[in-house]
């Protein structure tokens, strides 16, 4: 829940790298859906911190589950994929927070 005192910062769009569009994106002439072509986005710092905590929790749970799985478990590939994507998402969120001077 956002409050009136929540810190907001404007950053370069993490999806398009601050370009506003990408040639390989064909729909809508390549305009970035995140920043809508404006090249920057405003983020709520506390919301990003909550997301990072959630991703850390998800990573720990998936890591624990993977350690207890048998090598031939049919869900093993799924859990490994969850770990990979959770780690990548966590890195991106952490980088954004660090770029705006927030301790993580």
Beta strands, then each sheet from edge to edge (+ up, - down):
strand 1: 8-12
strand 2: 40-44
sheet 1: 1+ 2-
end
